[in-house]
Amino acid sequence: MERRWWTLLTVSVATFMLLLDITVVNVALPSIRKDLNASFTDLQWVFDAYALTLAALVLTAGSLADRLGRRRMFVFGLVVFSVASLLCAVAPNPTFLNLARALQGVGGAVMFAVSLSLIAQEFAAGRERGTAMGVYGATIGVAVAVGPLIGGVLTDSLGWESIFYLNVPIGAAAVVLTFLKLRESRDPNATGIDWAGVATFSLALFLLVLALVRGNAEGWGSALIVGLFTGCALLLGAFVAVELRVPQPMLPLGLFRRPAFTGVQLAAFAVSSSLFALFLYLTLYLQNYLGLSPFQAGLRYLPTTVLSFVVAPLAGALLTRVQARLMLGVGLAAVGVGLLLMGGITADDTWTTLLGGFLVAGAGVGLVNPVIADVAVSVVPKEASGMAAGVNDTFRQVGIAVGIAVWGAVFVGRGTERVTALTAGTPAAQAAHPRQLVEVASSGSLPEVLAAAPAASRQALSDAARAGFLSGLNTVLLMGAVVSLAGAALALWLVRESDIDRSGADTAVETPADV
């Protein structure tokens, strides 16, 4: 088999592991909550700890790969991710788990940053790269398709720890393939690392997510939350100033003068901050509200995941025939319509109320993912493919991290308003009780709370908590749809074929394989 196909296979295996980890964690969250006695906020951090470090470091990882060697950095990322997965599996408490998830994000940042550039260096722009991106997109579809089922089976049979143990043998196999079959390459013009940019961006993102996660509990006008938002704004300003002045910026702001480059980043942010971020809350609905097991919840995701898997390779085949902006616009619009169809859930509904939305959104994701992957590395010179892939993955992960935090704040805030209205005139409406009822209903610990309440008030408290949950969920589904539809409009406006390289082959920069 030719080297380029070995490269595609290895990158796809690694990508499969990364995405499998995300999807299997979704259905395991309630079990993690029960075993580690985790709170609603702890569950948010299971995702955000990973997404924060990945988003903060993926640009630097791309720059390091261009400078030190893409194969070398890819192996480093695989090793770190696999070791961190082992630490996740043995976590004794939520804090340890979330720190291990943050370490996973470090390994994931390297792997995400290098994956697309490894493909781009082996496959010429045009039909060949379109085929490769179709396979890459199909890998995403497979991981998403089988992830919930694998996660459900493993969690039900072996415990949630097994979902992390699974990454260790997959990572080891990918390391072996990388050493044996991939060539080394780098950007000969790469220079130093923008550490000031890394520091300011990372801290700004952390303060933003922390403020959003803690806002309901601390009070949005409290000194702590206002201080966190202010610090975030100041650090973002400092980040922009640094990027405009350093010779080799972490994020070359000049790239955003290209409308297609800006458009594809906004498209990546839109799909990640809408559907992918909302999977957390949909899973809580399926398992903690409807009472489904992890495996049962995984089965319910099949309509979305199967359609994503089927549509992705078709989208890859259409890359050279249909304008990218049309595919992005239609795909994101489908995601938005799917989220609208999922909304309006009532207390008497079953999971089938989500089915229509799952189908439409799944097709939209399958259409969007290969296009984003292709355009992200086709609007810049091949030598900067590591940087371009890093920027794109940053927008994806920032979308997930910020999306989960924003939707969590809105979810709890809107649910709290609903509980307060339903329990008016009772002790349950006082102080932080309404917010706590929404959070325990979300995390799956409502039965324990009700058991400690007076028997006469249990049914009323249960009804109020569950109504608050649905009110919050319906609100974030609606808002997620608006974000996705806005992303569709921006992609149609900004992405132009004239900015995308559809020419023939370029010569990749190569160094000896033993470097």
URDA-V625668 format. One record per backbone hydrogen bond with DSSP energy under -1.0 kcal/mol. CO is the residue of the C=O (numbers start at 1). NH is the residue of the N-H. E is the energy in kcal/mol with one decimal. If there is no record, write none. Layout:
CO;NH;E / CO;NH;E
This chain:
2;6;-1.7 / 3;7;-2.6 / 4;8;-2.2 / 5;9;-2.4 / 6;10;-2.8 / 7;11;-2.7 / 8;12;-2.2 / 9;13;-2.4 / 10;14;-2.4 / 11;15;-2.7 / 12;16;-2.7 / 13;17;-2.1 / 14;18;-2.2 / 15;19;-2.7 / 16;20;-2.6 / 17;21;-2.0 / 18;22;-1.3 / 19;23;-2.4 / 20;24;-2.8 / 21;25;-1.5 / 22;26;-1.2 / 24;28;-1.0 / 25;29;-1.1 / 28;32;-2.4 / 29;33;-2.8 / 30;34;-2.0 / 31;35;-2.6 / 32;36;-2.5 / 33;38;-1.6 / 39;43;-1.9 / 40;44;-1.7 / 41;45;-2.0 / 42;46;-1.2 / 44;48;-2.7 / 45;49;-2.6 / 47;51;-2.6 / 48;52;-2.9 / 49;53;-1.4 / 50;54;-2.0 / 51;55;-2.8 / 52;56;-2.5 / 53;57;-1.6 / 54;58;-1.8 / 57;61;-2.8 / 58;62;-2.1 / 59;63;-2.1 / 60;64;-2.8 / 61;65;-2.4 / 62;66;-2.2 / 63;67;-1.5 / 64;68;-4.0 / 65;69;-1.8 / 66;187;-3.1 / 69;73;-2.0 / 70;74;-2.0 / 71;75;-2.1 / 72;76;-1.9 / 73;77;-2.5 / 74;78;-2.2 / 75;79;-2.4 / 76;80;-2.5 / 77;81;-2.5 / 78;82;-2.2 / 79;83;-2.5 / 80;84;-2.6 / 81;85;-2.0 / 82;86;-1.7 / 83;87;-1.9 / 84;88;-2.3 / 85;89;-1.9 / 86;90;-1.2 / 88;91;-1.3 / 93;97;-2.1 / 94;98;-2.6 / 95;99;-2.1 / 96;100;-2.3 / 97;101;-2.3 / 98;102;-1.8 / 99;103;-1.9 / 100;104;-2.2 / 101;105;-1.8 / 102;106;-1.1 / 103;107;-1.7 / 104;108;-3.1 / 105;109;-2.3 / 106;110;-1.5 / 107;111;-2.1 / 108;112;-3.0 / 109;113;-2.3 / 110;114;-1.8 / 111;115;-2.0 / 114;118;-2.4 / 115;119;-1.6 / 116;120;-2.8 / 117;121;-1.9 / 119;123;-1.8 / 124;129;-1.6 / 126;130;-2.4 / 127;131;-2.4 / 128;132;-2.3 / 129;133;-3.0 / 130;134;-1.8 / 131;135;-2.0 / 132;136;-2.6 / 133;137;-2.8 / 134;138;-2.2 / 135;139;-2.2 / 136;140;-1.8 / 137;141;-2.1 / 138;142;-2.9 / 139;143;-2.7 / 140;144;-2.4 / 141;145;-2.5 / 142;146;-3.1 / 143;147;-1.8 / 146;150;-3.3 / 147;151;-3.3 / 148;152;-2.4 / 149;153;-2.9 / 150;154;-2.9 / 151;155;-2.5 / 152;156;-2.4 / 153;157;-2.2 / 154;158;-2.7 / 154;159;-1.4 / 159;162;-1.4 / 160;163;-1.4 / 161;164;-1.3 / 161;165;-1.8 / 162;166;-1.7 / 164;167;-1.1 / 165;168;-1.4 / 166;170;-1.1 / 167;171;-2.8 / 168;172;-2.2 / 169;173;-2.2 / 170;174;-2.1 / 171;175;-2.1 / 172;176;-2.0 / 173;177;-2.2 / 174;178;-2.2 / 175;179;-2.2 / 176;180;-2.1 / 177;181;-2.7 / 178;182;-1.4 / 184;511;-1.8 / 185;70;-2.5 / 187;190;-1.7 / 193;195;-1.7 / 194;198;-2.0 / 195;199;-2.5 / 196;200;-2.3 / 197;201;-2.4 / 198;202;-2.5 / 199;203;-2.2 / 200;204;-2.0 / 201;205;-2.4 / 202;206;-2.3 / 203;207;-2.6 / 204;208;-2.1 / 205;209;-2.4 / 206;210;-2.6 / 207;211;-2.2 / 208;212;-2.1 / 209;213;-2.5 / 210;214;-2.2 / 211;215;-1.1 / 214;218;-2.7 / 215;219;-2.2 / 219;222;-1.8 / 222;226;-2.6 / 223;227;-2.3 / 224;228;-2.3 / 225;229;-2.5 / 226;230;-2.4 / 227;231;-2.7 / 228;232;-2.3 / 229;233;-2.4 / 230;234;-2.5 / 231;235;-2.4 / 232;236;-2.4 / 233;237;-2.2 / 234;238;-2.3 / 235;239;-2.6 / 236;240;-2.3 / 237;241;-2.1 / 238;242;-2.5 / 239;243;-2.7 / 240;244;-1.7 / 242;245;-1.1 / 242;246;-2.5 / 252;255;-1.9 / 253;256;-1.3 / 254;257;-1.8 / 255;258;-1.7 / 258;262;-2.1 / 259;263;-2.9 / 260;264;-2.3 / 261;265;-1.5 / 262;266;-2.2 / 263;267;-2.0 / 264;268;-2.1 / 265;269;-2.4 / 266;270;-2.5 / 267;271;-2.3 / 268;272;-1.8 / 269;273;-2.8 / 270;274;-1.2 / 271;276;-1.6 / 272;277;-1.5 / 274;278;-1.8 / 278;282;-2.3 / 279;283;-2.4 / 280;284;-1.8 / 281;285;-1.6 / 282;286;-2.4 / 283;287;-2.6 / 284;288;-1.5 / 284;289;-1.2 / 285;290;-2.5 / 286;292;-2.1 / 293;297;-2.7 / 294;298;-2.2 / 295;299;-2.1 / 296;300;-1.5 / 299;302;-1.4 / 301;305;-2.3 / 302;306;-3.2 / 303;307;-1.4 / 304;308;-2.0 / 305;309;-2.1 / 306;310;-2.3 / 307;311;-2.7 / 308;312;-1.9 / 311;315;-2.5 / 312;316;-2.1 / 313;317;-2.0 / 314;318;-1.2 / 318;321;-1.7 / 318;322;-2.8 / 323;327;-1.8 / 324;328;-2.8 / 325;329;-2.6 / 326;330;-2.8 / 327;331;-2.4 / 328;332;-2.7 / 329;333;-2.1 / 330;334;-2.2 / 331;335;-2.0 / 332;336;-2.4 / 333;337;-2.7 / 334;338;-2.6 / 335;339;-2.2 / 336;340;-2.0 / 337;341;-2.3 / 338;342;-1.6 / 339;343;-1.2 / 346;349;-1.2 / 350;353;-1.8 / 351;354;-2.2 / 354;358;-2.8 / 355;359;-2.3 / 356;360;-2.1 / 357;361;-2.8 / 358;362;-2.3 / 359;363;-1.9 / 360;364;-1.9 / 361;365;-2.5 / 362;366;-2.2 / 363;367;-1.6 / 364;368;-2.1 / 365;369;-2.4 / 368;372;-2.5 / 369;373;-2.3 / 370;374;-2.2 / 371;375;-2.8 / 372;376;-2.3 / 378;501;-3.2 / 381;384;-1.8 / 382;385;-2.0 / 384;388;-2.6 / 385;389;-2.8 / 386;390;-2.0 / 387;391;-2.5 / 388;392;-2.3 / 389;393;-2.5 / 390;394;-2.2 / 391;395;-2.2 / 392;396;-1.9 / 393;397;-2.7 / 394;398;-3.1 / 395;399;-1.8 / 396;400;-1.9 / 397;401;-2.9 / 398;402;-2.9 / 399;403;-2.2 / 400;404;-2.8 / 401;405;-1.8 / 402;406;-3.3 / 403;407;-3.1 / 404;408;-2.0 / 405;409;-2.1 / 406;410;-2.7 / 407;411;-3.2 / 408;412;-2.5 / 409;413;-2.4 / 410;414;-3.2 / 411;415;-2.2 / 412;416;-2.6 / 413;417;-1.8 / 414;418;-1.8 / 415;419;-2.5 / 416;420;-2.6 / 417;421;-2.0 / 418;422;-2.0 / 419;423;-2.0 / 423;426;-1.9 / 426;429;-1.7 / 427;430;-1.6 / 430;433;-2.0 / 432;436;-2.4 / 433;437;-2.3 / 434;438;-1.8 / 435;439;-2.3 / 436;440;-2.5 / 437;441;-1.9 / 438;442;-1.8 / 439;443;-2.5 / 440;444;-1.0 / 440;445;-1.4 / 445;449;-1.5 / 446;450;-2.8 / 447;451;-2.0 / 450;453;-1.2 / 454;457;-1.4 / 457;461;-2.4 / 458;462;-2.7 / 459;463;-2.7 / 460;464;-2.3 / 461;465;-2.7 / 462;466;-2.5 / 463;467;-2.2 / 464;468;-2.4 / 465;469;-2.1 / 466;470;-2.2 / 467;471;-2.3 / 468;472;-2.3 / 469;473;-2.5 / 470;474;-2.8 / 471;475;-1.6 / 472;476;-2.1 / 473;477;-2.1 / 474;478;-1.8 / 475;479;-2.3 / 476;480;-2.5 / 477;481;-1.9 / 478;482;-1.8 / 479;483;-2.0 / 480;484;-2.2 / 481;485;-2.5 / 482;486;-2.3 / 483;487;-2.1 / 484;488;-1.9 / 485;489;-2.0 / 486;490;-2.2 / 487;491;-2.3 / 488;492;-2.2 / 489;493;-1.6 / 490;494;-2.7 / 491;495;-2.0 / 496;499;-1.6 / 497;500;-1.6 / 512;515;-2.0
